[in-house]
Amino acid sequence: MNVERAELLAKKEELESRINKIRQDLATRLSADFAEQATELENRDVLLEIARVTEEDLELINKKLQ
C-alpha cells in the first residue's frame, strides 16, 4: 500500500467517525426548556452543515480510492 492511499484511508476513517458522532448528537432529544431548545436548534443547524461538508469530503476520498 502506498503512502498516499494509506493517508486517504486514515482520512476516510476520521471523516466516518466524525459523521457518526454528528449523527449521534442529532439523534438526541431536545430539552424541555424552550430557551435551551432554541440554542440546541441553532447548534443542530451548524452540525448539519458540518455533516454536509464532511460527507462531500468523504465522497471525494472515496472517488480517489477507486
WOBEL-V251114 format. One line per field, one symbol per residue. ss: DSSP state (a for helix, b for strand, c for the rest). psi: psi as a letter, one per 30 degrees, with the letter a starting at -180 (. if undefined). A space follows every 10 residues. Layout:
# WOBEL-V251114
ss = ???
psi = ???
This chain:
# WOBEL-V251114
ss = ccaaaaaaaa aaaaaaaaaa aaaaaaaccc cccaaaaaaa aaaaaaaaaa aaaaaaaaaa aaaaac
psi = kleeeeeeee eeeeeeeeee eeeeeffkll lfkeeeeeee eeeeeeeeee eeeeeeeeee eeeef.
